[in-house]
């Protein structure tokens, strides 16, 4: 199935012959015994600094992207599809991409991204179109997860599963529940939607006695940009963090428009540090967060009293916040290695005197603070 394209229920749409199966599996999967679950502990590089540097994705993690109408979630998904890889020699990596309820234009975009990627022969693409029967929307992510389980736990691949858009999946779930005259829950969604989403999300993870792993990036378009809506709300309960896209950054022309302050990777500490990314990763990330948060707060002050009323240290923070958005977060359609991401972060941090650093150990400061500021 690697290197192939399928419709939402696993039929080839790339003009090549049908699959001759080695085995057959139930698409509903089997629950993973909690005792057999391994602890996620290794890093997956997406090539996006806002994720790799500040909200690191770890093998076996479920890290959703919360988007809104008009924000470039599909472009980010396509970029991750092309760029994602595991760091380390001899590791087998694959991407399973499931597009749920998309238009023909979006399907053409994802096919183009799929064919552009250097890892074409280690990717599997499932495309469920908006014109397809609604019931197929409920099956597509299950086909994708079953494929991922086979690659991970039978062949030892580290599999990244991208599911877009889970809002279309939940709308289909509500439509089917309404047709069956089931009692509605919050905002008309069925009361079992939490359980249903958990049967998909909880299929990600690592097993102690198996080499492979399954990592998930579900993409959720928040209706009315409401993060408390049942779909993002329930997704947040089940998953281990979130990446939040910002309309304000999008208006500024920042791509990817990831707002790092409300974003969070709860398993980040398990996948970074010496031997995984780099020993300074945690400290550099914390210090960037601290300075950026202070700079964002000063924008509100500057809007009232003007920049002339700020002290010189405050002006440095204000400029840092702007440069952080335009340089560190904004990187366009390019990829950065984790080393490039960390080095760029230090280039921004060096504009501050040593006595302003509150999150970095002296030995890390001694080793990484020296050098010149990057443009």
C-alpha positions as CSV (number, residue, x, y, z in Angstrom):
1,X,0.0,0.0,0.0
2,X,3.0,2.3,0.3
3,X,3.1,4.9,-2.5
4,X,-0.5,4.3,-3.3
5,X,-3.7,6.5,-3.4
6,X,-7.1,5.2,-2.4
7,X,-10.6,6.5,-2.0
8,X,-12.3,6.6,1.4
9,X,-13.0,2.9,1.7
10,X,-9.7,1.6,0.3
11,X,-10.3,1.3,-3.4
12,X,-7.3,2.3,-5.6
13,X,-7.8,5.7,-7.4
14,X,-4.3,6.0,-8.8
15,X,-4.9,3.8,-11.9
16,X,-2.8,0.9,-10.5
17,X,-4.1,-2.6,-9.8
18,X,-6.0,-3.6,-6.6
19,X,-4.0,-4.6,-3.6
20,X,-3.2,-8.3,-3.2
21,X,-3.4,-8.6,0.7
22,X,-1.0,-10.4,2.9
23,X,-3.5,-10.3,5.7
24,X,-7.0,-9.0,6.5
25,X,-7.8,-6.9,9.6
26,X,-11.0,-5.4,11.2
27,X,-11.1,-1.7,10.5
28,X,-12.5,-1.1,14.0
29,X,-9.2,-2.3,15.4
30,X,-8.6,-3.9,18.8
31,X,-8.1,-2.0,22.0
32,X,-4.5,-1.7,23.1
33,X,-3.9,-3.2,26.5
34,X,-2.8,-0.3,28.7
35,X,-0.1,-2.6,30.4
36,X,1.4,-3.2,26.9
37,X,1.6,0.5,26.0
38,X,5.1,1.9,25.9
39,X,6.0,5.4,27.0
40,X,6.5,7.8,24.0
41,X,10.2,8.9,24.1
42,X,11.5,9.9,20.7
43,X,11.2,13.0,18.5
44,X,9.5,13.4,15.1
45,X,10.8,16.3,13.0
46,X,8.0,18.1,11.1
47,X,10.4,20.8,9.7
48,X,8.2,23.6,11.2
49,X,10.1,25.5,14.0
50,X,6.9,26.5,15.9
51,X,6.2,22.8,16.4
52,X,9.7,21.2,16.6
53,X,11.2,23.9,18.8
54,X,8.3,24.9,21.1
55,X,5.6,22.2,20.9
56,X,7.6,19.1,20.0
57,X,5.9,16.1,18.5
58,X,6.8,12.8,20.1
59,X,6.4,9.3,18.6
60,X,3.2,7.7,19.8
61,X,1.6,11.1,20.6
62,X,-1.8,12.5,19.6
63,X,-1.3,16.2,18.8
64,X,-4.2,17.9,17.1
65,X,-4.1,21.2,15.1
66,X,-7.0,23.5,15.9
67,X,-7.8,25.7,12.9
68,X,-10.6,28.0,11.7
69,X,-12.3,28.7,8.5
70,X,-10.0,30.4,6.0
71,X,-6.7,29.5,7.8
72,X,-4.1,27.4,6.0
73,X,-4.6,24.1,7.8
74,X,-4.5,22.1,4.6
75,X,-1.3,23.8,3.5
76,X,0.3,22.9,6.8
77,X,-1.0,19.4,6.6
78,X,0.5,19.1,3.1
79,X,3.8,20.5,4.2
80,X,4.0,18.1,7.1
81,X,3.1,15.2,4.7
82,X,6.2,16.2,2.6
83,X,8.7,17.1,5.4
84,X,8.1,14.8,8.4
85,X,10.7,12.3,9.3
86,X,12.2,10.5,12.3
87,X,15.7,11.4,13.4
88,X,18.1,8.4,13.6
89,X,19.8,6.0,11.3
90,X,18.0,2.8,10.3
91,X,14.6,3.9,11.4
92,X,11.7,3.1,9.0
93,X,9.2,6.0,8.6
94,X,5.8,6.2,6.8
95,X,3.0,8.7,6.6
96,X,-0.7,7.7,6.3
97,X,-2.8,10.6,5.2
98,X,-6.6,10.5,5.4
99,X,-8.6,13.4,3.9
100,X,-12.3,13.3,5.1
101,X,-15.1,15.1,3.2
102,X,-12.9,17.3,1.0
103,X,-13.7,19.0,-2.3
104,X,-12.2,18.1,-5.7
105,X,-9.9,21.2,-5.5
106,X,-8.6,20.1,-2.1
107,X,-8.1,16.5,-3.3
108,X,-6.0,17.9,-6.3
109,X,-3.9,19.9,-3.8
110,X,-3.2,16.9,-1.6
111,X,-2.4,14.6,-4.6
112,X,0.1,17.3,-5.8
113,X,1.7,17.5,-2.4
114,X,1.8,13.7,-2.2
115,X,3.6,13.5,-5.5
116,X,6.0,16.3,-4.7
117,X,7.2,14.7,-1.5
118,X,10.6,13.0,-1.5
119,X,9.0,10.2,0.6
120,X,6.4,9.3,-2.0
121,X,7.1,5.6,-1.7
122,X,6.7,5.6,2.1
123,X,3.3,7.4,2.1
124,X,-0.3,6.2,1.8
125,X,-3.2,8.6,0.8
126,X,-6.9,8.0,1.5
127,X,-9.2,10.6,-0.1
128,X,-12.9,10.8,0.8
129,X,-14.7,13.4,-1.3
130,X,-17.6,15.6,-0.1
131,X,-19.8,14.0,-2.8
132,X,-19.2,10.5,-1.5
133,X,-21.8,8.8,0.7
134,X,-21.8,10.2,4.3
135,X,-21.3,6.8,5.8
136,X,-18.0,6.5,4.0
137,X,-16.7,9.5,6.0
138,X,-17.0,7.4,9.2
139,X,-15.0,4.6,7.6
140,X,-12.1,6.6,6.1
141,X,-10.1,7.3,9.3
142,X,-10.6,3.7,10.4
143,X,-9.1,2.4,7.1
144,X,-6.2,4.8,7.7
145,X,-5.6,3.7,11.3
146,X,-5.8,0.0,10.3
147,X,-3.2,0.6,7.6
148,X,-1.0,2.4,10.2
149,X,-1.4,-0.4,12.7
150,X,-0.3,-2.9,10.1
151,X,2.8,-0.9,9.0
152,X,3.8,-0.1,12.6
153,X,3.2,-3.3,14.5
154,X,3.7,-5.9,11.7
155,X,6.6,-4.2,9.8
156,X,8.2,-2.0,12.4
157,X,7.5,1.4,10.8
158,X,7.2,4.6,12.8
159,X,3.9,5.9,11.2
160,X,2.6,9.4,11.3
161,X,-1.1,9.6,10.6
162,X,-2.6,12.9,9.5
163,X,-6.5,13.1,9.7
164,X,-8.1,16.1,8.1
165,X,-10.7,17.3,8.8
166,X,-12.2,15.7,11.9
167,X,-15.0,18.3,11.9
168,X,-16.3,16.8,8.7
169,X,-16.1,13.4,10.4
170,X,-18.2,14.6,13.4
171,X,-20.7,16.3,11.1
172,X,-21.2,13.0,9.3
173,X,-21.5,11.2,12.7
174,X,-24.3,13.7,13.7
175,X,-26.0,13.2,10.3
176,X,-26.1,9.5,10.6
177,X,-27.2,9.6,14.2
178,X,-30.1,12.0,13.2
179,X,-31.1,9.6,10.4
180,X,-31.3,6.8,13.0
181,X,-33.4,9.0,15.3
182,X,-31.0,8.8,18.1
183,X,-31.3,11.1,21.1
184,X,-29.1,14.1,20.5
185,X,-26.5,15.5,22.9
186,X,-24.7,18.8,22.9
187,X,-25.5,20.9,19.8
188,X,-27.2,18.0,18.2
189,X,-24.1,15.7,18.2
190,X,-24.7,12.2,19.5
191,X,-24.0,11.6,23.2
192,X,-21.4,8.9,22.4
193,X,-19.3,11.2,20.2
194,X,-16.6,11.3,22.9
195,X,-16.4,7.5,22.9
196,X,-16.4,7.4,19.1
197,X,-13.5,9.9,18.8
198,X,-11.6,8.0,21.5
199,X,-11.9,4.7,19.5
200,X,-9.9,6.6,16.7
201,X,-7.5,8.7,18.7
202,X,-6.5,6.0,21.2
203,X,-5.3,3.7,18.4
204,X,-2.1,5.8,18.4
205,X,0.8,4.9,20.6
206,X,3.7,2.5,21.1
207,X,3.9,-1.1,22.3
208,X,6.6,-2.3,24.6
209,X,7.4,-5.5,22.6
210,X,7.0,-4.0,19.1
211,X,9.4,-1.8,17.3
212,X,7.0,0.5,15.5
213,X,4.8,3.4,16.7
214,X,1.8,5.4,15.5
215,X,1.7,9.1,15.9
216,X,-1.4,11.2,15.1
217,X,-2.0,14.7,13.9
218,X,-5.8,15.2,13.7
219,X,-6.8,18.6,12.1
220,X,-10.0,20.2,13.6
221,X,-11.6,23.2,12.1
222,X,-13.3,24.9,15.0
223,X,-16.9,26.0,14.1
224,X,-17.2,29.8,14.7
225,X,-13.6,29.8,15.9
226,X,-15.0,28.5,19.3
227,X,-12.4,26.3,21.0
228,X,-15.1,25.3,23.5
229,X,-17.3,23.8,20.7
230,X,-17.9,20.0,21.4
231,X,-15.5,18.9,18.6
232,X,-12.3,20.7,19.7
233,X,-13.4,20.4,23.3
234,X,-13.7,16.6,23.3
235,X,-10.6,16.3,21.1
236,X,-8.6,18.2,23.6
237,X,-9.8,15.8,26.4
238,X,-8.5,12.8,24.6
239,X,-5.3,14.0,23.0
240,X,-2.0,15.2,24.5
241,X,-1.9,18.9,23.7
242,X,-2.9,21.1,20.7
243,X,-1.4,23.3,18.0
244,X,-3.6,26.5,17.7
245,X,-3.6,28.5,14.5
246,X,-4.0,32.3,14.8
247,X,-6.1,34.5,12.5
248,X,-4.1,37.6,13.6
249,X,-0.8,36.0,12.5
250,X,-2.4,34.9,9.3
251,X,-3.5,38.5,8.6
252,X,0.1,39.6,9.2
253,X,1.3,37.2,6.5
254,X,3.0,34.8,8.9
255,X,3.1,31.2,7.7
256,X,2.5,28.8,9.4
257,X,0.3,31.1,11.6
258,X,0.9,29.0,14.8
259,X,0.1,30.8,18.0
260,X,2.7,29.3,20.3
261,X,1.3,30.7,23.6
262,X,-2.0,28.7,23.7
263,X,-0.4,25.8,21.9
264,X,1.0,22.9,24.0
265,X,2.6,19.5,23.7
266,X,2.1,17.6,26.9
267,X,4.7,14.9,26.0
268,X,7.4,17.3,24.8
269,X,9.7,16.7,27.7
270,X,9.8,12.9,26.8
271,X,11.2,13.5,23.3
272,X,13.8,16.3,23.7
273,X,17.2,16.7,25.3
274,X,20.6,15.2,24.9
275,X,20.7,12.2,22.6
276,X,17.2,13.1,21.2
277,X,17.3,16.7,20.0
278,X,19.9,18.7,21.8
279,X,20.8,19.4,25.5
280,X,19.7,23.1,25.3
281,X,16.3,22.4,23.8
282,X,14.2,22.7,27.0
283,X,15.9,25.9,28.3
284,X,16.0,27.6,24.9
285,X,12.3,26.9,24.4
286,X,11.3,28.1,27.8
287,X,13.3,31.4,27.4
288,X,11.8,32.1,24.0
289,X,8.3,31.5,25.4
290,X,9.0,33.9,28.3
291,X,10.4,36.7,26.2
292,X,7.7,36.4,23.5
293,X,4.9,36.4,26.2
294,X,6.4,39.6,27.7
295,X,6.7,41.2,24.3
296,X,3.0,40.4,23.5
297,X,1.9,42.0,26.8
298,X,3.9,45.1,26.0
299,X,2.1,45.5,22.7
300,X,-1.1,46.4,24.6
301,X,0.9,48.9,26.7
302,X,2.5,50.5,23.7
303,X,-1.0,50.8,22.0
304,X,-2.0,53.0,25.0
305,X,1.1,55.1,25.8
306,X,3.0,54.7,22.5
307,X,6.5,53.2,22.0
308,X,8.1,56.4,23.1
309,X,6.8,55.9,26.6
310,X,8.5,52.5,27.0
311,X,12.0,51.9,28.5
312,X,14.8,50.7,26.3
313,X,14.6,47.1,27.7
314,X,10.9,47.1,26.9
315,X,11.5,48.3,23.3
316,X,14.0,45.3,22.9
317,X,11.2,43.0,24.1
318,X,8.7,44.6,21.7
319,X,11.0,44.2,18.7
320,X,11.9,40.7,19.8
321,X,8.2,39.7,19.6
322,X,7.9,41.1,16.1
323,X,11.1,39.4,14.9
324,X,10.1,36.1,16.6
325,X,6.9,36.1,14.5
326,X,8.5,37.2,11.3
327,X,11.6,35.0,11.5
328,X,11.1,32.0,13.9
329,X,7.4,31.2,13.3
330,X,7.3,32.5,9.8
331,X,9.3,30.2,7.5
332,X,7.1,29.8,4.4
333,X,7.2,26.6,2.4
334,X,10.6,25.6,3.7
335,X,11.9,23.0,6.1
336,X,14.2,23.5,9.0
337,X,16.1,20.8,10.9
338,X,15.9,20.8,14.7
339,X,19.5,22.0,14.8
340,X,18.6,25.0,12.5
341,X,15.6,25.7,14.6
342,X,17.5,25.8,17.9
343,X,20.3,27.8,16.4
344,X,17.8,30.4,15.0
345,X,16.3,30.6,18.4
346,X,19.6,31.4,20.0
347,X,20.3,34.0,17.4
348,X,17.2,35.8,18.6
349,X,18.0,35.4,22.2
350,X,21.5,36.9,22.0
351,X,20.1,40.4,21.7
352,X,19.3,40.2,25.4
353,X,22.0,40.7,28.1
354,X,22.9,37.7,30.2
355,X,21.2,39.0,33.3
356,X,17.8,38.9,31.6
357,X,17.9,35.1,31.2
358,X,15.8,33.4,33.9
359,X,15.1,30.0,32.3
360,X,18.6,28.9,31.2
361,X,21.2,27.0,33.3
362,X,24.7,28.6,33.6
363,X,26.4,25.7,31.8
364,X,23.9,25.9,28.8
365,X,24.4,29.7,28.7
366,X,28.2,29.3,28.7
367,X,28.0,26.8,25.7
368,X,25.4,28.4,23.5
369,X,25.1,32.1,24.3
370,X,28.3,33.1,22.4
371,X,28.2,34.0,18.7
372,X,26.6,36.6,16.5
373,X,22.9,37.4,16.1
374,X,21.3,35.8,13.0
375,X,19.4,38.1,10.7
